[in-house]
């Protein structure tokens, strides 16, 4: 997806920040709609689809974490959280709620732009020409390599942008263990223990969608001393 096609929803209760972000992102080629709080965002989302949501965590009323978890029940639109809380625990909480990435305030607008573009690049190209379907079987789950889609029977399993990218990485090398640092690198994240712990959270979330028993994974295995491995049927 090119950024010229992308429509972003900015949700922040601070009017100054909301206006600055909207103007900055419009200057860089995005279509941008802004919401002042979670309730306003819900009304907008009831009538429009977006390519990404940039969402402030600390808002009056329904906060960003609660809204993220709620939206994840019905949509897979990428969500980037903006938070003044920089501790690892708060970032992990955001990822567990279903966010694809997070950015701590204060931040440089250029970094926000880089994060947005990185997430959009991870999204599958739905306009690509269809080719012969290649499918991995994971028990009751089918993963379509060409479309980057996961199915359980006739039901589409909703994946976040990061989960889509992880499946793309693992399915390119089925049966091969991949280290946490390698996964961080492939995801385009900064190196470091915090990012490796974030990968662990994403793996846990992905297992819940793949495994019959996520605590005893059959298909997305932990290889002691080597990392994680996708083991299709």
KEVEXBA-234963 format. One record per residue (C-alpha): y, z, x negated; chain; residue in one letter. Coordinates in nm, 4 decimals. Last residue first. Example, Ala and Ser with C-alpha at 12.3 -4.5 7.8 and 13.67 -1.06 7.14 Angstrom:
+----------+----------+----------+-------+------+
!       yy !       zz !       xx ! kette ! rest !
+----------+----------+----------+-------+------+
!  -0.1060 !   0.7140 !  -1.3670 !     A !    s !
!  -0.4500 !   0.7800 !  -1.2300 !     A !    a !
+----------+----------+----------+-------+------+
***
This chain:
+----------+----------+----------+-------+------+
!       yy !       zz !       xx ! kette ! rest !
+----------+----------+----------+-------+------+
!  -3.0204 !   0.9114 !  -0.1071 !     A !    x !
!  -2.6802 !   0.9777 !  -0.2677 !     A !    x !
!  -2.6300 !   1.2229 !  -0.5567 !     A !    x !
!  -2.2572 !   1.2651 !  -0.6272 !     A !    x !
!  -2.2088 !   1.4792 !  -0.9367 !     A !    x !
!  -1.9794 !   1.7680 !  -1.0321 !     A !    x !
!  -1.9051 !   1.9334 !  -1.3667 !     A !    x !
!  -2.1099 !   1.9329 !  -1.6877 !     A !    x !
!  -2.1808 !   2.2950 !  -1.7828 !     A !    x !
!  -2.3941 !   2.3492 !  -1.4747 !     A !    x !
!  -2.4084 !   2.0364 !  -1.2615 !     A !    x !
!  -2.2554 !   2.1195 !  -0.9233 !     A !    x !
!  -2.3832 !   1.8827 !  -0.6575 !     A !    x !
!  -2.2151 !   1.6693 !  -0.3966 !     A !    x !
!  -2.5286 !   1.5440 !  -0.2188 !     A !    x !
!  -2.7561 !   1.8445 !  -0.1699 !     A !    x !
!  -2.5018 !   2.1234 !  -0.1605 !     A !    x !
!  -2.6263 !   2.4807 !  -0.1066 !     A !    x !
!  -2.3099 !   2.6577 !   0.0093 !     A !    x !
!  -2.2010 !   2.3407 !   0.1917 !     A !    x !
!  -2.5140 !   2.3532 !   0.4108 !     A !    x !
!  -2.5473 !   2.0331 !   0.6142 !     A !    x !
!  -2.3278 !   1.8716 !   0.3501 !     A !    x !
!  -2.0748 !   1.5914 !   0.3737 !     A !    x !
!  -1.7669 !   1.7178 !   0.5587 !     A !    x !
!  -1.7856 !   2.0779 !   0.4353 !     A !    x !
!  -1.8616 !   1.9409 !   0.0898 !     A !    x !
!  -1.5246 !   1.7651 !   0.0870 !     A !    x !
!  -1.3383 !   2.0920 !   0.1453 !     A !    x !
!  -1.5248 !   2.2656 !  -0.1377 !     A !    x !
!  -1.4608 !   1.9696 !  -0.3685 !     A !    x !
!  -1.0887 !   1.9823 !  -0.2853 !     A !    x !
!  -1.0770 !   2.3533 !  -0.3672 !     A !    x !
!  -1.2562 !   2.2979 !  -0.6991 !     A !    x !
!  -1.0046 !   2.0213 !  -0.7773 !     A !    x !
!  -0.7235 !   2.2747 !  -0.7260 !     A !    x !
!  -0.8943 !   2.5012 !  -0.9796 !     A !    x !
!  -0.8842 !   2.2106 !  -1.2259 !     A !    x !
!  -0.5152 !   2.1602 !  -1.1444 !     A !    x !
!  -0.4388 !   2.5250 !  -1.2210 !     A !    x !
!  -0.6442 !   2.5063 !  -1.5415 !     A !    x !
!  -0.4302 !   2.2296 !  -1.6845 !     A !    x !
!  -0.3768 !   1.8542 !  -1.7015 !     A !    x !
!  -0.1160 !   1.6901 !  -1.4827 !     A !    x !
!  -0.2628 !   1.4920 !  -1.1952 !     A !    x !
!  -0.3493 !   1.1226 !  -1.1791 !     A !    x !
!  -0.6619 !   1.1780 !  -0.9696 !     A !    x !
!  -0.8698 !   1.0224 !  -1.2477 !     A !    x !
!  -0.7295 !   1.2733 !  -1.4978 !     A !    x !
!  -0.7988 !   1.5724 !  -1.2732 !     A !    x !
!  -1.1508 !   1.4364 !  -1.2139 !     A !    x !
!  -1.2060 !   1.4059 !  -1.5884 !     A !    x !
!  -1.0845 !   1.7638 !  -1.6414 !     A !    x !
!  -1.3250 !   1.8843 !  -1.3723 !     A !    x !
!  -1.6099 !   1.7106 !  -1.5495 !     A !    x !
!  -1.7983 !   1.4218 !  -1.3933 !     A !    x !
!  -2.1785 !   1.4224 !  -1.3748 !     A !    x !
!  -2.3305 !   1.0754 !  -1.3216 !     A !    x !
!  -2.5728 !   1.0197 !  -1.0326 !     A !    x !
!  -2.3318 !   0.7923 !  -0.8509 !     A !    x !
!  -2.0586 !   0.6514 !  -1.0799 !     A !    x !
!  -1.8188 !   0.4437 !  -0.8678 !     A !    x !
!  -1.9163 !   0.6588 !  -0.5690 !     A !    x !
!  -1.7743 !   0.9694 !  -0.7415 !     A !    x !
!  -1.4306 !   0.8214 !  -0.8090 !     A !    x !
!  -1.3966 !   0.6570 !  -0.4659 !     A !    x !
!  -1.5159 !   0.9762 !  -0.2973 !     A !    x !
!  -1.2555 !   1.1733 !  -0.4926 !     A !    x !
!  -0.9846 !   0.9241 !  -0.3929 !     A !    x !
!  -1.0711 !   0.9507 !  -0.0256 !     A !    x !
!  -1.0710 !   1.3310 !  -0.0518 !     A !    x !
!  -0.7247 !   1.3128 !  -0.2076 !     A !    x !
!  -0.5940 !   1.0898 !   0.0726 !     A !    x !
!  -0.7391 !   1.3244 !   0.3337 !     A !    x !
!  -1.0659 !   1.2314 !   0.4994 !     A !    x !
!  -1.1472 !   1.2089 !   0.8697 !     A !    x !
!  -1.5138 !   1.1420 !   0.9383 !     A !    x !
!  -1.5377 !   0.8382 !   1.1680 !     A !    x !
!  -1.7902 !   0.9012 !   1.4445 !     A !    x !
!  -2.0470 !   0.6377 !   1.5361 !     A !    x !
!  -2.3231 !   0.8136 !   1.3413 !     A !    x !
!  -2.1459 !   1.0211 !   1.0820 !     A !    x !
!  -1.9078 !   0.7855 !   0.9055 !     A !    x !
!  -1.7046 !   0.7921 !   0.5861 !     A !    x !
!  -1.4533 !   0.5195 !   0.5057 !     A !    x !
!  -1.3297 !   0.3881 !   0.1695 !     A !    x !
!  -1.3360 !   0.0374 !   0.3135 !     A !    x !
!  -1.5383 !  -0.1260 !   0.0371 !     A !    x !
!  -1.7453 !   0.1793 !  -0.0506 !     A !    x !
!  -1.8525 !   0.2551 !   0.3064 !     A !    x !
!  -1.9913 !   0.6108 !   0.3010 !     A !    x !
!  -2.2641 !   0.6940 !   0.5512 !     A !    x !
!  -2.3359 !   1.0574 !   0.6449 !     A !    x !
!  -2.6543 !   1.1746 !   0.8175 !     A !    x !
!  -2.8194 !   1.2207 !   0.4783 !     A !    x !
!  -2.5730 !   1.0938 !   0.2202 !     A !    x !
!  -2.6285 !   0.7190 !   0.2357 !     A !    x !
!  -2.3995 !   0.4995 !   0.0253 !     A !    x !
!  -2.2829 !   0.1748 !   0.1828 !     A !    x !
!  -2.1775 !  -0.1585 !   0.0437 !     A !    x !
!  -2.0423 !  -0.4042 !   0.2976 !     A !    x !
!  -2.0153 !  -0.7646 !   0.1875 !     A !    x !
!  -1.6460 !  -0.8436 !   0.1628 !     A !    x !
!  -1.3543 !  -0.7892 !   0.3980 !     A !    x !
!  -1.0142 !  -0.9078 !   0.2757 !     A !    x !
!  -0.7777 !  -0.6229 !   0.1942 !     A !    x !
!  -0.5354 !  -0.5252 !   0.4692 !     A !    x !
!  -0.6599 !  -0.1664 !   0.5012 !     A !    x !
!  -0.5750 !  -0.1040 !   0.1370 !     A !    x !
!  -0.7224 !   0.2390 !   0.0722 !     A !    x !
!  -0.4764 !   0.5225 !   0.0018 !     A !    x !
!  -0.4666 !   0.6414 !  -0.3576 !     A !    x !
!  -0.1577 !   0.4339 !  -0.4337 !     A !    x !
!   0.0263 !   0.6152 !  -0.1539 !     A !    x !
!  -0.0497 !   0.9508 !  -0.3162 !     A !    x !
!   0.0864 !   0.8388 !  -0.6547 !     A !    x !
!   0.3960 !   0.6874 !  -0.4909 !     A !    x !
!   0.4767 !   1.0153 !  -0.3178 !     A !    x !
!   0.4222 !   1.2212 !  -0.6331 !     A !    x !
!   0.6416 !   0.9891 !  -0.8414 !     A !    x !
!   0.9227 !   1.0005 !  -0.5838 !     A !    x !
!   0.9041 !   1.3801 !  -0.5697 !     A !    x !
!   0.9262 !   1.3874 !  -0.9488 !     A !    x !
!   1.2336 !   1.1631 !  -0.9370 !     A !    x !
!   1.3985 !   1.3999 !  -0.6887 !     A !    x !
!   1.3732 !   1.6776 !  -0.9506 !     A !    x !
!   1.2273 !   1.9943 !  -0.8071 !     A !    x !
!   1.3478 !   2.3388 !  -0.6959 !     A !    x !
!   1.1152 !   2.3992 !  -0.5261 !     A !    x !
!   0.7441 !   2.3596 !  -0.5951 !     A !    x !
!   0.5634 !   2.0343 !  -0.5173 !     A !    x !
!   0.2314 !   2.0173 !  -0.3395 !     A !    x !
!  -0.0510 !   1.7673 !  -0.2986 !     A !    x !
!  -0.3008 !   1.6356 !  -0.0447 !     A !    x !
!  -0.2490 !   1.9121 !   0.2091 !     A !    x !
!  -0.5439 !   2.0209 !   0.4246 !     A !    x !
!  -0.4947 !   2.3933 !   0.4855 !     A !    x !
!  -0.7128 !   2.4591 !   0.1807 !     A !    x !
!  -0.4680 !   2.2598 !  -0.0294 !     A !    x !
!  -0.1781 !   2.4722 !   0.0931 !     A !    x !
!  -0.3641 !   2.7971 !   0.0307 !     A !    x !
!  -0.4434 !   2.6752 !  -0.3215 !     A !    x !
!  -0.0720 !   2.6248 !  -0.3834 !     A !    x !
!   0.0028 !   2.9746 !  -0.2572 !     A !    x !
!  -0.2630 !   3.1255 !  -0.4824 !     A !    x !
!  -0.1381 !   2.9317 !  -0.7853 !     A !    x !
!   0.2057 !   3.0915 !  -0.7605 !     A !    x !
!   0.5038 !   2.8577 !  -0.7204 !     A !    x !
!   0.6273 !   2.9683 !  -0.3815 !     A !    x !
!   0.9406 !   2.7724 !  -0.2991 !     A !    x !
!   0.7212 !   2.5158 !  -0.1310 !     A !    x !
!   0.7302 !   2.1462 !  -0.0520 !     A !    x !
!   0.3974 !   2.0216 !   0.0806 !     A !    x !
!   0.2835 !   1.6585 !   0.0567 !     A !    x !
!   0.0689 !   1.5468 !   0.3506 !     A !    x !
!  -0.1327 !   1.2249 !   0.3636 !     A !    x !
!  -0.2097 !   1.1052 !   0.7205 !     A !    x !
!  -0.5714 !   1.1937 !   0.8039 !     A !    x !
!  -0.5167 !   1.2839 !   1.1685 !     A !    x !
!  -0.6585 !   1.4979 !   1.4517 !     A !    x !
!  -0.7730 !   1.8340 !   1.3150 !     A !    x !
!  -0.5678 !   1.7847 !   0.9986 !     A !    x !
!  -0.2508 !   1.8107 !   1.2057 !     A !    x !
!  -0.3294 !   2.1722 !   1.2933 !     A !    x !
!  -0.3994 !   2.2759 !   0.9342 !     A !    x !
!  -0.0767 !   2.1121 !   0.8202 !     A !    x !
!   0.1269 !   2.2737 !   1.0989 !     A !    x !
!  -0.0040 !   2.6175 !   1.0044 !     A !    x !
!   0.0758 !   2.5606 !   0.6388 !     A !    x !
!   0.4221 !   2.4225 !   0.7165 !     A !    x !
!   0.5361 !   2.7196 !   0.9219 !     A !    x !
!   0.5519 !   2.7434 !   1.3013 !     A !    x !
!   0.8654 !   2.9371 !   1.3924 !     A !    x !
!   1.1163 !   2.9366 !   1.1116 !     A !    x !
!   1.0242 !   2.7165 !   0.8148 !     A !    x !
!   0.8813 !   2.7989 !   0.4721 !     A !    x !
!   0.6236 !   2.5300 !   0.3948 !     A !    x !
!   0.8442 !   2.2183 !   0.3857 !     A !    x !
!   0.6598 !   1.8993 !   0.4768 !     A !    x !
!   0.6629 !   1.5490 !   0.3357 !     A !    x !
!   0.4429 !   1.3505 !   0.5781 !     A !    x !
!   0.2934 !   1.0181 !   0.4714 !     A !    x !
!   0.2100 !   0.6715 !   0.6067 !     A !    x !
!   0.3473 !   0.7558 !   0.9489 !     A !    x !
!   0.2456 !   0.6898 !   1.3088 !     A !    x !
!   0.4928 !   0.7331 !   1.5930 !     A !    x !
!   0.4942 !   0.8648 !   1.9497 !     A !    x !
!   0.3292 !   1.2059 !   1.9410 !     A !    x !
!   0.4303 !   1.2371 !   1.5764 !     A !    x !
!   0.7981 !   1.2601 !   1.6742 !     A !    x !
!   0.7347 !   1.5414 !   1.9224 !     A !    x !
!   0.5164 !   1.7241 !   1.6705 !     A !    x !
!   0.7864 !   1.6950 !   1.4034 !     A !    x !
!   1.0464 !   1.8512 !   1.6354 !     A !    x !
!   0.8120 !   2.1442 !   1.7001 !     A !    x !
!   0.7444 !   2.1807 !   1.3266 !     A !    x !
!   1.1115 !   2.1941 !   1.2307 !     A !    x !
!   1.4217 !   1.9793 !   1.1620 !     A !    x !
!   1.2490 !   1.6399 !   1.1652 !     A !    x !
!   1.3474 !   1.3351 !   0.9580 !     A !    x !
!   1.2393 !   0.9696 !   0.9738 !     A !    x !
!   1.2323 !   0.7574 !   0.6592 !     A !    x !
!   1.1514 !   0.3922 !   0.5873 !     A !    x !
!   1.1115 !   0.3726 !   0.2125 !     A !    x !
!   1.2826 !   0.1433 !  -0.0368 !     A !    x !
!   1.4130 !   0.3745 !  -0.3051 !     A !    x !
!   1.7562 !   0.4136 !  -0.1465 !     A !    x !
!   1.5787 !   0.5248 !   0.1724 !     A !    x !
!   1.4047 !   0.7959 !  -0.0319 !     A !    x !
!   1.7327 !   0.9358 !  -0.1656 !     A !    x !
!   1.9108 !   0.9242 !   0.1720 !     A !    x !
!   1.6285 !   1.1050 !   0.3510 !     A !    x !
!   1.5872 !   1.3605 !   0.0737 !     A !    x !
!   1.9588 !   1.4429 !   0.0761 !     A !    x !
!   1.9670 !   1.4712 !   0.4559 !     A !    x !
!   1.6667 !   1.7063 !   0.4714 !     A !    x !
!   1.7976 !   1.9151 !   0.1829 !     A !    x !
!   2.1337 !   1.9637 !   0.3540 !     A !    x !
!   1.9786 !   2.0184 !   0.6987 !     A !    x !
!   1.7474 !   2.2943 !   0.5752 !     A !    x !
!   1.4730 !   2.3152 !   0.8406 !     A !    x !
!   1.2590 !   2.0609 !   0.6570 !     A !    x !
!   1.0162 !   1.7936 !   0.7835 !     A !    x !
!   1.0429 !   1.4474 !   0.6246 !     A !    x !
!   0.8312 !   1.1766 !   0.7912 !     A !    x !
!   0.7699 !   0.8734 !   0.5703 !     A !    x !
!   0.7203 !   0.5073 !   0.6631 !     A !    x !
!   0.5676 !   0.3005 !   0.3846 !     A !    x !
!   0.5790 !  -0.0784 !   0.3770 !     A !    x !
!   0.8289 !  -0.1055 !   0.0889 !     A !    x !
!   0.6236 !   0.1611 !  -0.0911 !     A !    x !
!   0.3431 !  -0.0879 !  -0.1338 !     A !    x !
!   0.0000 !   0.0000 !   0.0000 !     A !    x !
+----------+----------+----------+-------+------+
***
